[in-house]
């Protein structure tokens, strides 16, 4: 994460230098509202930990799970020009898909089985953008991300996730208003923690489950600037 932040800070510095040293490009070609359809290749990593137990022995178990896949989503935003070569892009995106963390008990009733599903990834972003030519640009993205969490089994609902997203990408707009966006980034979500409900034959209240999910992605968007 620190390396990614360093890379984005360096990209911001290069963008600012480029404003003063590059050939002047027309930011108006990128300005205005837009919508798009997004296809992403994602890698979801989850470090899950179980602590405590129904007996007097305090058991700690850590599991690392990973999954890759292809997802689709949508985005909408507005690019505001701040000069001939600089814009601020503000928008939101939604990505369909789910990541699952599941544990199954071998010695207790099925109520002791636990499944945690993370889905419906929503991101609200701001992206400083510098024009490279009259039709292409480079941007870095800083975003707040949310995801829905659902659980099954004898555990309390931990609530939804939130975290930070950092990305870098390019955007090319055709004279017709059609555009292509290519982007790569990482979302680091806060830990999600759930505790047992203590149901008979289920999971003791002294048992807790935690997960630390991270999502790396590469995305291509096709859209239209109005």
N, C-alpha and C positions, 0 to 999 in steps of 0.2 A: 504493500500500500504506500509506504514512504517513497519507494522508487517511482511509482506512478504519479504521486503528487509532485515530485521533483521534475519529472518529465513534463507535466502540464504547466508548471511554473516556468520552465525553460521555454516551452512553446509560447506562453503568453509574452515573455520577454522578446522572443523573435518576432512575434506579431507586431508589437509596439515599435520595434526597430524597423520593421518592414513598412510601416505607415509613413515613416519619414524618408526611407531610402528607395522604395520601389517606384515603378511607374504608376502614376495615378490611375486608378480604375474607378468605374462608376458604380457606387454602392446601390444606386437606385434600381439597378437590374436585379438585385436580390431582395429589395425591400417589399414589405407588405405581408398580408396574411397568406397562409398556405395550409394544405392538408396533404397527408401522405399515407401510404401503406408500407409497412415495414416487415422485412423478413430477417430473422436473427438466428445465428448459431450460438448457443449458450452452453456454458459449462457451470453447473451448480455444485458447489462443495459445501458439505455440512459436517461439522464436528459435533457429535451428539454425546452427552454425558448423562449417566444415571447415577444418582447418589442416594444412599440410605437403603433401607429394607424393612421388611416386616419383623425380622428377628432382631436379636440384640447385636448382631454384627453389622457394622457400617460398611456397606459394599459400594465401591465406586467403579463404574465401567464406562470407558470412553470408546466411541465408535466413529470412524471417519467414513463418510459416504460421499460418492460423487456420481454425477450423471451429466451426460451431454445430449443435446438434441436440437431440433430446429423448431422455432416458434414463429408465429405471425402476429402482427399487431397493427396499430394505427397511431398517427401523430397529428397534431395541429399546433400552429403557433403563429407568431408575428415577428418579423424582422424589422427592427427600427434603425434607420440610418443615422449615424452620428457624425458623418463627414463623408468625404469622397471615397474613403477606403475602409471605413470602420462601421460595423453594425453591432447591435445587441439583439440577439435572437432569444425570444421568450416563448415557451410552449410546454406541452404535455404530451406524453406518449403512454400507450397501454399495450402490454404484451401478454398474450394468452399463454397458458402453460402451467405446470405444477412440479414441485419437488416434494418428495415423500421421505419421511424418516419413520421407520417402523420397527418395533420390537415385539417379539412374541414370547410369551411365557410357556415353559415346558412342564411346570409343576403346579400351576394354579389354573383357575377357571378362565374362560375366554375373556371375562371382564378385565383381566389383568393385561391383556394385549393392548398395545398402544400404537396408534398411527397419527402422525402429525403431517398435515398437508399444507404447503405454502403455495399460493396461487394468486392470479389476478395482479400482476406487477404493474404499478402505476408510477410514473416519474414526472415531476415538475421541474423544468430546467431553465437555466439562463446560460447563454453561450456567446461570449465575446467572439466576434468574427472579423477577419480581415480579408479584403479582396485581394486575390492573386492576379486575376485578369478581370475583364468586364463581365465574364460569365462564370468564374470559378472563385471559390473562397476556402479559407482554412479557419477552423474554429476549435475552441476548447469548451467543454461543457461541464458545468457544476450543477448538481441536481439533488433534490430531495426525493426519495423513493419510498413507496409503501407497498405492502403485500398482505393479502388476506391469509389468516391462519385458521384452520379448522382441525379439531382433534376428535378422535374416537377412543373409547376405553375409559377407565376409571380415573381420569385426571381432569383437573380444572382447566378451563379455556384460558390460555395465556394472553389473549388479545392479539391484535394485528402487529405486523412488523413495520419498522421504519429504518431508514439508513441513508447513506450518502453515495452518490454516483459521480464518477469522474470519467471523462471520455475525451477523445480527440477525433476529428474527422474533417472531411471535405464535402463541399456541396457545389454542384454544377447545374446552372439553370440555362435552359434553351430559350431562344427568342419567343417560342410559343407559350412559355410559362411552365412547361414541364421541367422537373428537376430530378437529379439523382444525388443521393446522400450516402456516403460510406463512412462508417464510424466503428471505433473499437473502444471498449472501456471496462470498468469494473464497478460493481455495487457491493458495498460492505454494509450488511444489515446488523442492527443491534441484536444481542443475544435474546432468545425467546426461552422463557422458563415456565414450566408447568409442574404442579404438585399433585400428589394423589388425593382422591376424595375420601378414602378410607372406607369404602363400601365393603360389606362382608364378602370375603372371597376375592376381593379386588386388590387395590394398591393402597398401601399405608400412607397416611398423611405425612409421614416422615420421609417419604420417597419423593425425589424431584427429578425432572427431566429437563435438560437444557440443550439448546442447539445454537450454533454460531454459523449462519448461512452466508455464503459469498457467491456472487454471480459474475462470471466473466463473459463478455459477449462481443460478437462482431455483427454488425447490422448493415443492411442495404435498404434504403428507402426510395420509393418512387412516388412522386407527388406532383402537385400543381400549385404554382404561386399565382394568386389572383391579382 
